[in-house]
Amino acid sequence: MDTTGARSTLVVLFGGQSAEHDVSCVTAAHVLRAADPQKYRTVPIAIDRNGQWHSPQLPQLASGGTDPATLPDHLEATGASSSPSAINALAQSSDVVVMPLIHGPLGEDGTVQGLLELLDLPYVGSGVLASAVAMDKGVAKTVFAQSGIPQVRHITLREDAVSPSSLESVALEIGLPMFVKPANMGSSVGVTKAHNFEELQQAARHAAEYDEWLVFEEAVVAREIEVAVIGNRLPRASVAGEITPGNEFYDYEDKYVTDSAALTIPATLTAAQSDEVRALAIRAYEALHCEGMARVDFFFEENGRGFLCNEINTIPGFTPISMYPKMWAASGLEYSALIDELVMHARERYARRKRNTQH
């Protein structure tokens, strides 16, 4: 690999086959706009909804046109056909780092990370194990429990184990209302708040459209606190942020369509509370063996159990209304500098893994 050039090649990999395809496209457009052209030759590579790879034109992505309803179709129509080998070819002639921004299954769940490991390329974010575990909410909750990280009451069931009798048992143990989620999905896709038994049955059917594993979670009266984490062996946490949903809960529409949620950064917490949640975020990050970046989400029961870890997102959104870059900006790390640091951590992790595997 020739690393003598003035600029590195930053491959932004986005799109994907999951229900979060649109979110990924919008995220990628903003990252491409923010990457410093003096430091990076940016190369967008899109995966369409059918799993086909494309090389869209950069001006189309970087100069606007980020409407999630239209951008994916433009990519498929105008992007030249591509494949994973295109990234490998770039690596033969330049210093390449891949930034995977594919949210959800077949992207955030270790699959793309495994491909990049096989291609022997440095990439931003967590490795195969952490990506897969963090994506599966049921497995992640099991790891959190083993690590002593506080969380809400929950039950995980496989789709074929869901029946009226099993749902009655879930309702008895957790209580109503509760949230029902597909285990392997993000951006609140497939999530429903069930207030009664009929809604619980409907919620289970809806979640099963997205994954065969379902997570049933206690609904709590709590504040929603988030912390951004960055780094490999010595991760650090941003200031905490708080979300006040515009809808009944922080759903997909609230996150990406209406922008009706109120975001408070930094969150209104005491110094002790802020220190506690930031330390807990790093504990959760390390428990799942995360690297590079992640956003850790909490519920805060002020007069009850305190901070309860909800989930970790290993590829958090980078849209203008996304919490991850906003929390780092409030912590003194602006958007372009954030990309630089993520690239640096990708290179460090790659070099370390090469040392560990070459004998």
C-alpha positions as CSV (number, residue, x, y, z in Angstrom):
1,M,0.0,0.0,0.0
2,D,1.4,3.4,-1.0
3,T,1.1,5.9,1.7
4,T,3.2,8.7,0.2
5,G,0.3,10.7,-1.3
6,A,-0.7,14.0,0.2
7,R,-4.2,12.8,1.0
8,S,-5.7,9.6,2.4
9,T,-8.7,7.9,0.7
10,L,-11.8,7.9,2.9
11,V,-14.3,5.4,1.6
12,V,-17.8,6.2,2.9
13,L,-19.8,3.0,2.7
14,F,-23.6,3.5,3.1
15,G,-27.1,2.5,2.2
16,G,-27.7,-1.2,2.8
17,Q,-30.6,-3.6,2.8
18,S,-32.2,-2.9,6.2
19,A,-35.1,-0.7,7.0
20,E,-32.6,2.0,8.0
21,H,-31.4,2.5,4.4
22,D,-32.7,6.0,4.1
23,V,-31.2,7.1,7.4
24,S,-27.8,5.8,6.3
25,C,-28.0,7.7,3.0
26,V,-28.6,11.0,4.7
27,T,-25.9,10.3,7.3
28,A,-23.4,9.6,4.5
29,A,-24.2,12.8,2.7
30,H,-23.4,14.9,5.7
31,V,-20.1,13.0,6.4
32,L,-19.0,13.5,2.8
33,R,-19.7,17.2,3.1
34,A,-17.8,17.5,6.4
35,A,-14.7,15.5,5.5
36,D,-11.7,17.9,5.0
37,P,-10.8,17.8,1.3
38,Q,-7.2,18.8,2.2
39,K,-6.9,15.6,4.1
40,Y,-9.1,13.1,2.3
41,R,-10.0,12.0,-1.1
42,T,-13.6,10.9,-0.4
43,V,-15.0,7.9,-2.3
44,P,-18.7,7.1,-1.7
45,I,-19.8,3.5,-2.2
46,A,-23.5,2.7,-1.9
47,I,-25.3,-0.6,-1.3
48,D,-28.8,-0.5,-2.6
49,R,-31.9,-2.2,-1.1
50,N,-31.2,-5.3,-3.2
51,G,-27.6,-5.6,-2.0
52,Q,-26.1,-4.3,-5.2
53,W,-23.0,-2.1,-4.9
54,H,-22.8,1.3,-6.7
55,S,-20.3,4.1,-7.1
56,P,-22.5,7.3,-7.1
57,Q,-21.1,10.7,-8.2
58,L,-19.8,12.7,-5.2
59,P,-21.3,16.1,-6.3
60,Q,-24.8,14.5,-6.2
61,L,-24.2,13.5,-2.5
62,A,-22.1,16.4,-1.2
63,S,-24.0,19.4,-2.6
64,G,-27.4,18.7,-1.2
65,G,-30.3,16.5,-2.3
66,T,-30.4,14.6,1.0
67,D,-34.1,14.0,1.0
68,P,-34.3,10.4,2.3
69,A,-37.4,9.7,0.1
70,T,-35.5,10.4,-3.1
71,L,-31.8,10.0,-2.5
72,P,-31.6,6.2,-2.6
73,D,-33.4,6.0,-6.0
74,H,-31.0,8.6,-7.4
75,L,-28.0,6.5,-6.2
76,E,-29.3,3.3,-7.9
77,A,-30.1,5.1,-11.1
78,T,-26.9,7.1,-11.6
79,G,-24.3,5.1,-9.7
80,A,-22.0,2.9,-11.7
81,S,-22.0,-0.8,-10.8
82,S,-19.4,-1.6,-8.1
83,S,-18.4,-4.4,-5.7
84,P,-16.3,-5.0,-2.6
85,S,-13.3,-5.5,-4.8
86,A,-13.5,-1.8,-5.7
87,I,-12.4,-0.9,-2.2
88,N,-9.6,-3.4,-2.3
89,A,-8.4,-1.9,-5.6
90,L,-8.3,1.5,-4.0
91,A,-6.1,0.1,-1.2
92,Q,-3.5,-1.0,-3.6
93,S,-2.6,2.5,-4.6
94,S,-3.5,4.7,-1.6
95,D,-3.8,4.9,2.1
96,V,-7.4,3.8,2.6
97,V,-9.7,3.9,5.6
98,V,-13.3,2.8,5.3
99,M,-16.1,4.5,7.2
100,P,-19.1,2.2,7.3
101,L,-22.3,4.1,7.9
102,I,-24.8,1.4,7.2
103,H,-27.3,1.3,10.1
104,G,-29.1,-1.8,11.1
105,P,-28.8,-5.5,9.9
106,L,-26.3,-6.3,7.2
107,G,-24.2,-3.3,8.1
108,E,-24.1,-2.5,11.8
109,D,-24.3,-6.1,13.0
110,G,-20.7,-7.3,12.2
111,T,-21.4,-8.5,8.7
112,V,-19.7,-5.5,6.9
113,Q,-17.1,-5.4,9.6
114,G,-16.3,-9.1,8.8
115,L,-16.0,-8.3,5.1
116,L,-13.6,-5.5,5.8
117,E,-11.5,-7.7,8.0
118,L,-11.3,-10.2,5.2
119,L,-10.3,-7.4,2.8
120,D,-7.6,-6.5,5.4
121,L,-8.7,-2.8,5.5
122,P,-8.8,-0.4,8.4
123,Y,-12.3,0.8,9.2
124,V,-14.0,3.2,11.6
125,G,-15.9,1.7,14.5
126,S,-16.2,-1.5,16.5
127,G,-15.1,-4.9,15.3
128,V,-17.2,-8.0,14.4
129,L,-17.9,-9.1,18.0
130,A,-18.9,-5.8,19.5
131,S,-20.9,-4.8,16.4
132,A,-22.9,-8.1,16.5
133,V,-23.5,-8.1,20.2
134,A,-24.5,-4.4,20.3
135,M,-26.9,-4.9,17.4
136,D,-28.8,-7.7,19.2
137,K,-30.5,-6.0,22.0
138,G,-31.3,-9.3,23.8
139,V,-27.7,-10.5,23.8
140,A,-26.4,-7.0,24.7
141,K,-28.8,-7.0,27.7
142,T,-27.4,-10.4,28.8
143,V,-23.9,-9.0,28.7
144,F,-24.9,-5.9,30.6
145,A,-26.5,-8.0,33.3
146,Q,-23.3,-10.1,33.6
147,S,-21.3,-6.9,33.9
148,G,-23.5,-5.4,36.6
149,I,-24.8,-2.5,34.5
150,P,-28.3,-1.5,35.6
151,Q,-31.1,-1.7,33.1
152,V,-34.9,-1.9,32.9
153,R,-36.7,-5.2,33.3
154,H,-36.9,-7.1,30.1
155,I,-37.7,-10.5,28.4
156,T,-36.4,-11.8,25.1
157,L,-38.4,-14.3,23.1
158,R,-38.0,-15.9,19.8
159,E,-40.9,-15.3,17.3
160,D,-42.0,-19.0,17.5
161,A,-42.3,-18.8,21.3
162,V,-44.7,-15.9,21.2
163,S,-48.3,-17.0,21.9
164,P,-51.2,-15.6,23.9
165,S,-50.1,-17.6,27.0
166,S,-46.5,-16.5,26.7
167,L,-47.5,-12.9,26.3
168,E,-49.7,-13.1,29.3
169,S,-46.7,-14.3,31.3
170,V,-44.6,-11.4,29.9
171,A,-47.3,-8.9,30.8
172,L,-47.6,-10.4,34.3
173,E,-43.8,-10.2,34.9
174,I,-43.1,-6.8,33.3
175,G,-46.4,-5.1,33.5
176,L,-48.2,-2.8,31.1
177,P,-47.5,-0.5,29.4
178,M,-44.3,-1.9,27.9
179,F,-42.2,-1.5,24.8
180,V,-41.8,-4.3,22.2
181,K,-38.8,-4.1,19.9
182,P,-37.2,-6.3,17.2
183,A,-33.9,-7.3,18.7
184,N,-31.8,-6.5,15.6
185,M,-32.9,-3.1,14.5
186,G,-32.2,0.5,15.3
187,S,-33.6,4.0,14.8
188,S,-36.8,2.9,16.6
189,V,-37.9,0.9,13.5
190,G,-40.4,-1.7,14.5
191,V,-40.8,-0.4,18.1
192,T,-44.2,-0.1,19.6
193,K,-45.5,1.0,23.0
194,A,-48.2,-1.4,24.1
195,H,-50.7,-0.1,26.7
196,N,-53.0,-3.2,26.9
197,F,-53.0,-6.8,26.0
198,E,-54.5,-6.3,22.6
199,E,-51.8,-3.8,21.7
200,L,-49.2,-6.1,23.1
201,Q,-50.2,-8.8,20.6
202,Q,-50.2,-6.3,17.8
203,A,-46.8,-5.0,18.8
204,A,-45.3,-8.4,18.9
205,R,-46.6,-9.1,15.3
206,H,-45.2,-5.8,14.2
207,A,-41.8,-6.3,15.7
208,A,-41.7,-9.8,14.2
209,E,-41.8,-8.2,10.7
210,Y,-38.2,-7.0,11.3
211,D,-36.6,-9.8,13.3
212,E,-37.3,-13.3,14.7
213,W,-36.1,-12.3,18.2
214,L,-38.3,-9.9,20.1
215,V,-37.4,-7.8,23.2
216,F,-40.1,-6.8,25.7
217,E,-39.1,-4.0,28.0
218,E,-40.6,-2.3,31.0
219,A,-41.9,1.2,30.2
220,V,-40.4,3.6,32.7
221,V,-41.2,7.2,33.6
222,A,-37.8,8.6,33.2
223,R,-35.7,11.2,31.4
224,E,-33.8,10.1,28.3
225,I,-30.0,10.7,28.6
226,E,-27.4,9.9,26.0
227,V,-23.6,9.9,26.0
228,A,-21.2,9.7,23.1
229,V,-18.1,7.6,23.5
230,I,-15.0,7.6,21.4
231,G,-11.7,5.7,21.5
232,N,-10.2,2.3,21.6
233,R,-8.2,1.1,24.6
234,L,-8.7,4.4,26.5
235,P,-12.3,5.6,25.5
236,R,-13.6,8.9,26.7
237,A,-17.1,10.2,27.1
238,S,-18.7,13.4,25.9
239,V,-20.9,15.6,27.9
240,A,-24.3,14.1,28.4
241,G,-27.3,15.1,26.3
242,E,-31.0,14.8,27.0
243,I,-33.9,14.1,24.7
244,T,-37.4,15.3,25.4
245,P,-39.5,13.4,22.8
246,G,-42.1,15.3,20.7
247,N,-44.2,12.1,20.4
248,E,-45.1,9.7,23.1
249,F,-41.6,8.2,22.8
250,Y,-38.5,9.0,20.7
251,D,-39.6,7.1,17.5
252,Y,-38.4,7.1,13.9
253,E,-40.5,10.1,12.9
254,D,-39.3,12.1,15.9
255,K,-35.7,11.3,15.1
256,Y,-35.6,11.9,11.3
257,V,-38.8,13.4,10.0
258,T,-40.4,16.0,12.1
259,D,-37.4,17.1,14.3
260,S,-39.9,17.7,17.0
261,A,-37.9,16.3,19.9
262,A,-36.2,18.8,22.2
263,L,-32.4,18.2,22.6
264,T,-30.6,19.7,25.6
265,I,-26.8,19.6,25.5
266,P,-25.4,19.4,28.0
267,A,-28.2,17.7,29.9
268,T,-29.4,19.4,33.1
269,L,-27.6,17.2,35.6
270,T,-25.6,17.8,38.7
271,A,-21.8,17.4,38.4
272,A,-22.1,14.1,40.3
273,Q,-24.8,12.8,38.1
274,S,-22.9,13.8,34.9
275,D,-19.8,12.0,36.1
276,E,-21.8,8.9,37.0
277,V,-23.6,8.6,33.7
278,R,-20.4,9.3,31.7
279,A,-18.5,6.6,33.7
280,L,-21.4,4.2,33.2
281,A,-21.3,4.8,29.5
282,I,-17.7,3.8,29.3
283,R,-18.4,0.7,31.4
284,A,-21.1,-0.3,29.0
285,Y,-18.8,0.5,26.0
286,E,-16.0,-1.7,27.4
287,A,-18.4,-4.5,28.5
288,L,-19.3,-5.0,24.8
289,H,-15.7,-4.6,23.6
290,C,-16.6,-1.5,21.6
291,E,-14.0,0.5,19.8
292,G,-13.9,3.6,17.7
293,M,-17.3,5.1,18.5
294,A,-20.7,4.5,20.0
295,R,-23.6,6.3,21.5
296,V,-24.9,4.9,24.8
297,D,-28.5,5.6,25.7
298,F,-29.9,5.7,29.3
299,F,-33.1,6.2,31.2
300,F,-32.8,8.3,34.3
301,E,-35.2,7.6,37.1
302,E,-34.4,10.6,39.3
303,N,-36.3,9.4,42.4
304,G,-35.9,5.7,41.7
305,R,-33.2,3.5,40.3
306,G,-31.1,6.2,38.8
307,F,-29.4,5.6,35.5
308,L,-30.6,2.5,33.5
309,C,-28.7,1.6,30.4
310,N,-31.1,1.2,27.4
311,E,-28.8,0.3,24.5
312,I,-25.6,1.0,22.6
313,N,-25.4,2.2,19.0
314,T,-22.1,1.4,17.4
315,I,-22.9,3.4,14.2
316,P,-24.8,6.4,15.6
317,G,-26.4,8.8,13.2
318,F,-24.4,11.8,11.9
319,T,-27.3,13.8,10.5
320,P,-27.5,17.5,11.5
321,I,-30.1,16.6,14.2
322,S,-28.2,13.6,15.5
323,M,-27.0,13.5,19.1
324,Y,-23.6,11.9,18.6
325,P,-21.9,14.8,16.7
326,K,-23.8,17.4,18.7
327,M,-22.6,16.0,22.0
328,W,-19.0,16.0,20.8
329,A,-19.3,19.6,19.4
330,A,-20.5,20.6,22.9
331,S,-17.5,18.8,24.3
332,G,-15.1,20.8,22.0
333,L,-14.7,18.3,19.2
334,E,-16.2,19.7,16.0
335,Y,-17.6,17.7,13.1
336,S,-14.5,17.6,10.8
337,A,-12.2,17.0,13.8
338,L,-14.5,14.2,14.9
339,I,-14.1,12.5,11.6
340,D,-10.3,12.9,11.8
341,E,-10.2,11.3,15.3
342,L,-12.3,8.4,14.2
343,V,-10.0,7.8,11.2
344,M,-7.0,7.9,13.6
345,H,-8.6,5.3,15.9
346,A,-9.4,3.1,12.9
347,R,-5.7,3.2,11.9
348,E,-4.5,2.5,15.4
349,R,-6.9,-0.5,15.8
350,Y,-5.8,-1.9,12.4
351,A,-2.1,-1.6,13.3
352,R,-2.7,-3.3,16.6
353,R,-4.6,-6.2,15.1
354,K,-1.9,-6.7,12.5
355,R,0.7,-7.0,15.2
356,N,-1.5,-9.5,17.0
357,T,-2.1,-11.7,13.9
358,Q,1.3,-11.7,12.3
359,H,3.5,-14.4,13.8
